[in-house]
Amino acid sequence: EFCSSPAGTMLLEVLLVLGTLLIYFLFSKKNEETLPFKDGWWGRGQKPVTKEDSSVRPFKVETAEEELSDLFRRLDQARFTEPLESSCFHYGMNSVHLRKVVSYWKNQFNWKKQVEVLNKYPQFKTKIQGIDIHFVHVKPPRLPEGQAAKPLLMVHGWPGSFYEFYKIIPLLTDPASHGLGDEHIFEVVCPSIPGYGFSEAPHKKDFDSVSAASVFYELMLRLGFNEFYIQGGDWGCLICTNLAQIAPSHVKGLHLNTVFISKLGLSHLLSVLLGQYFPGLFGFQDEDVRRMFPFLRKWPYKILSESGYAHIQATKPVTAGCGLNDSPVGLAAYILEKFSSWTDMEFQNLEDGGLERKFSLDDLLTNIMIYWVSGCIVSSMRFYKENLQKGIGTQKHEKLTVQVPTGIAAFPNEILHMPQAWAKKKYTNIVSFHFMPQGGHFAAFEEPELLAKDILQFVDKVEKEQLWKKK
């Protein structure tokens, strides 16, 4: 009776309007929100009142003879431990194989030759928010008439470096010469994350992925790129995700080969319990089921067995880092173990960790040398604490969605598989999701051609349908 009265009807209408507004506020408004740009000062001391020097300076990798003499002295004096019999890589880096790597490092590895390889692409430094940012910037050797190069920012992770992209760069800047057509040609920018490689480490606390994304956004604008594509794996995935949240109108497309989702809800829990039996109900494909189940073995067990390093680095990074910064052999063991298990978990069953099945020792040692000569291992490890010390799921960027067109390349040997059904709750505009036929965590380094092809087809889709205009 009350509802049929004028007062009741009016109250019902008011409640409906308020309910609609509440739903709009909770869902629509939240989704459209962008992440604030983080304008920090990461240099030493107080921020100067004078304007920052924004010049871009050429950079070349150079190593003094004294540094190399010191390295060889340390390698000669290395103290090895005896491994357990038949332990392979199950306890970490196998020290019998480590001796072989160190022997190669001392007697065959030619760092000077690798420095020439590093310097074959133009490198630069520029000061942003108080620290020197190092980056590789490669323009196409040729462009068909009337065609412009598409700017592409590529961001590495840990324990990698800008060198991970050296094999994929020519496939993107000169695709026609590699049988990949000339419809989309890229101008590639690969920066070193601050505190990694030849980028200066922040001198202040709290430099996290949003800080890095803000710095790289400023870098791209400084280079004259108003609209650009971004690509990343590992920390690069998070940094690029944050950049897409900060500047959605400038990012034409986001391509990822790793996906992290820290905010899991009831639907995720139900899909874990029932997804194996009713995959269609939860949007799982057969390949999702194959990669995710049995869930306890494929997720929690893997997280526990593979995340010890992350717990150390997210809590007391400097303690462990001091030893790695002092011992090149310790540094090599720590990094190489990741290149074994993260490329393929099955490699732990091999005496040599399968390290040379996908990479050459020259490539692996070049990456380690970048950490050694720059002395950046401690600052690279600190990045974990800056990102994780406040707890998982507590940061603003974790609660915001990503609206820009997104492409995901899901490699089968990635440590954790993230199904599209889960990813799309965070990335609301996935236009390309592919189960890659082979490859693991270090995709650009291990499978440059597969990754390049996936980036090209993703960009082709975005360009043809002008998807970035529909964000």
Residue pairs with C-beta under 8 A, 6 or more apart in sequence:
2 8
3 9
3 12
30 399
30 400
30 401
31 401
31 403
31 428
32 403
33 400
34 245
34 246
34 247
34 248
34 400
35 210
35 213
35 242
35 245
35 246
35 396
35 397
35 400
36 246
36 396
37 214
37 217
37 246
37 247
38 210
38 211
38 213
38 214
39 129
39 214
40 129
40 130
40 204
40 206
40 207
40 211
40 214
41 47
41 129
41 130
41 204
42 129
42 130
42 131
42 194
42 202
42 203
42 204
42 207
42 211
43 129
43 130
43 131
43 203
44 130
44 203
47 130
52 127
52 128
52 129
52 130
53 127
54 126
54 127
54 222
55 126
56 124
56 125
56 126
56 222
56 223
57 124
57 125
57 126
58 122
58 123
58 124
59 123
59 124
59 125
59 134
59 198
60 119
60 123
61 115
61 118
61 119
61 123
61 198
61 373
62 115
63 111
63 112
63 115
63 373
67 373
68 111
71 328
71 372
72 106
74 327
74 328
74 329
75 102
75 105
75 106
75 328
75 329
76 106
78 102
78 327
78 328
78 329
80 95
80 98
80 99
80 329
81 95
82 95
83 91
83 94
83 95
83 96
84 91
87 94
88 94
88 348
88 349
88 350
88 351
88 353
89 337
89 340
89 341
89 347
89 348
89 349
89 350
89 353
90 348
90 349
92 333
92 337
93 332
93 333
93 334
93 336
93 337
93 340
93 353
94 351
94 352
94 353
95 333
96 351
97 351
97 352
97 353
97 355
98 329
98 332
98 333
98 336
100 352
101 332
101 336
101 355
101 361
101 365
102 329
102 332
104 361
104 365
105 328
105 332
105 365
109 361
109 362
109 365
110 362
111 369
114 362
114 365
114 366
114 369
117 166
117 366
118 163
118 166
118 366
118 370
121 136
121 137
121 138
121 166
121 169
122 136
122 137
122 138
123 134
123 135
123 136
123 137
123 198
124 134
124 135
124 137
125 132
125 133
125 134
125 135
125 198
126 132
126 133
126 135
126 219
126 222
127 133
128 215
128 218
128 219
128 222
129 211
129 214
129 215
129 218
130 203
131 194
131 199
131 200
131 201
131 202
131 203
131 215
132 199
132 200
133 191
133 192
133 194
133 199
133 200
133 215
133 219
134 162
134 191
134 192
134 197
134 198
134 199
135 162
135 189
135 190
135 191
135 192
135 199
135 219
136 162
136 165
136 169
136 188
136 189
136 190
136 191
137 187
137 188
137 189
137 190
137 223
138 169
138 173
138 187
138 188
139 149
139 173
139 187
140 149
140 173
140 174
140 185
140 186
140 187
141 173
141 174
142 174
143 149
143 185
144 182
144 185
147 182
147 185
149 173
149 185
149 186
149 187
150 184
150 185
150 186
150 187
150 228
150 229
150 252
150 459
151 186
151 187
151 189
151 220
151 223
151 225
151 227
151 228
151 229
152 172
152 186
152 187
152 188
152 189
152 228
152 229
152 230
152 231
152 455
153 189
153 190
153 191
153 216
153 220
153 228
153 229
153 230
153 231
153 240
153 243
154 165
154 168
154 188
154 189
154 190
154 230
154 231
154 232
154 236
154 444
155 190
155 191
155 193
155 212
155 216
155 230
155 231
155 232
155 235
155 236
155 239
155 240
156 162
156 164
156 165
156 190
156 192
156 193
156 196
156 232
156 233
156 234
156 235
156 236
157 232
157 233
157 234
157 235
157 236
157 237
157 258
158 196
158 234
158 235
158 380
158 381
158 383
158 384
159 334
159 335
159 338
159 339
159 367
159 371
159 380
160 234
160 367
160 442
160 445
161 192
161 196
161 197
161 367
161 370
161 371
162 190
162 191
162 192
162 197
162 370
163 363
163 366
163 367
163 370
164 367
164 442
164 444
164 445
165 188
165 190
165 444
165 445
167 444
167 445
167 448
168 444
168 448
168 451
168 452
169 188
169 190
170 177
170 178
171 178
171 180
171 448
171 449
171 452
172 185
172 186
172 188
172 452
172 455
172 456
173 185
173 186
173 187
173 188
174 185
175 181
175 182
175 184
175 185
175 452
175 456
176 182
176 185
178 449
178 452
180 452
180 453
180 456
181 456
183 460
184 456
184 459
184 460
184 463
186 229
189 219
189 220
189 223
189 225
191 199
191 216
191 219
192 198
192 199
193 199
193 212
193 235
193 236
193 239
193 380
193 383
194 200
194 201
194 202
194 207
194 211
194 212
194 215
194 379
195 201
195 202
195 207
195 376
195 379
195 380
195 382
195 383
196 376
196 379
196 380
196 383
197 370
197 371
197 374
197 376
198 370
198 374
201 376
201 379
201 382
202 211
202 379
205 386
206 386
207 383
207 386
208 383
208 386
208 387
208 395
209 235
209 238
209 239
209 242
209 387
209 397
210 242
210 246
210 395
210 397
211 386
212 235
212 239
212 242
213 239
213 240
213 242
213 243
213 245
213 246
214 246
216 239
216 243
217 243
217 246
217 247
217 250
220 228
220 250
221 250
226 250
227 250
227 251
227 252
227 468
228 250
228 251
228 252
229 251
229 252
229 253
229 254
229 255
229 455
229 459
229 462
230 240
230 243
230 244
230 251
230 253
230 254
230 255
231 240
231 254
231 255
231 256
231 257
231 455
232 238
232 239
232 240
232 241
232 255
232 256
232 257
232 258
233 256
233 257
233 258
233 441
233 442
233 443
233 444
234 258
234 441
235 383
236 258
237 256
237 257
237 258
237 259
237 260
238 260
238 387
240 254
240 256
241 254
241 256
241 397
241 402
242 397
243 251
244 251
244 254
244 402
244 403
244 404
244 406
245 397
245 400
245 402
248 403
248 404
248 471
249 471
251 404
251 468
252 404
252 405
252 462
252 468
253 404
253 405
253 406
253 407
253 458
253 459
253 462
253 467
253 468
254 402
254 404
254 405
254 406
254 407
254 427
255 406
255 407
255 408
255 409
255 454
255 455
255 458
255 459
256 406
256 407
256 408
256 409
257 408
257 409
257 410
257 411
257 414
257 443
257 444
257 451
258 414
258 441
259 408
259 410
259 418
259 423
259 426
259 427
260 418
261 418
261 422
261 423
261 425
261 426
262 392
262 393
262 398
263 393
263 398
263 399
263 426
264 422
265 425
267 282
267 425
268 422
270 282
271 282
271 284
271 421
271 422
272 295
272 299
274 281
274 282
275 281
275 282
275 284
275 288
275 289
275 292
275 293
276 289
276 292
276 293
276 294
276 295
279 285
279 286
279 288
279 289
282 421
283 419
283 420
283 421
284 292
284 419
284 421
285 419
285 420
285 435
287 435
288 417
288 419
288 420
288 421
291 298
291 410
291 412
291 417
292 298
292 299
292 417
292 419
298 416
298 417
299 416
302 345
302 415
302 416
303 416
306 341
306 342
306 415
309 334
309 338
310 384
310 388
312 319
312 320
312 381
313 320
313 381
313 382
313 383
313 384
313 385
314 384
314 385
314 387
314 388
314 389
315 385
315 389
317 378
317 381
317 382
317 384
317 385
318 378
318 381
318 382
320 381
321 377
321 378
321 381
321 382
322 378
323 330
324 330
324 331
324 334
324 377
324 378
325 331
325 375
325 377
325 378
328 368
328 372
331 368
331 371
331 372
331 377
332 365
332 368
335 367
335 368
335 371
336 353
336 355
336 364
336 368
337 353
339 355
339 359
339 364
339 442
340 347
340 348
340 353
340 354
340 355
341 347
341 348
341 353
342 413
342 415
342 440
342 441
342 442
343 354
343 357
343 358
343 359
343 413
343 440
343 441
343 442
343 446
344 354
344 357
344 358
344 413
344 440
345 413
345 415
346 354
347 353
347 354
347 355
347 357
355 361
355 364
358 440
358 446
359 445
359 446
363 445
370 376
371 377
371 380
392 398
393 399
401 425
401 426
401 427
401 428
402 426
402 427
402 428
402 429
403 428
403 429
403 471
404 429
404 468
404 471
405 429
405 431
405 461
405 462
405 467
405 468
405 471
406 427
406 429
406 430
406 431
406 432
407 430
407 431
407 432
407 433
407 454
407 455
407 458
407 461
407 462
408 418
408 420
408 423
408 427
408 430
408 432
408 433
408 434
409 434
409 436
409 443
409 450
409 451
409 454
410 417
410 418
410 433
410 434
410 435
410 436
411 436
411 438
411 439
411 440
411 441
411 443
411 447
412 435
412 436
412 437
412 438
412 439
412 440
413 438
413 439
413 440
413 441
414 440
414 441
415 441
420 430
420 433
423 430
423 433
424 430
429 467
429 471
431 458
431 461
431 462
431 465
431 467
432 454
432 457
432 458
432 461
434 454
436 443
436 447
436 450
436 454
437 450
438 447
438 450
439 446
439 447
439 450
439 451
440 446
443 450
443 451
444 451
461 467
462 468
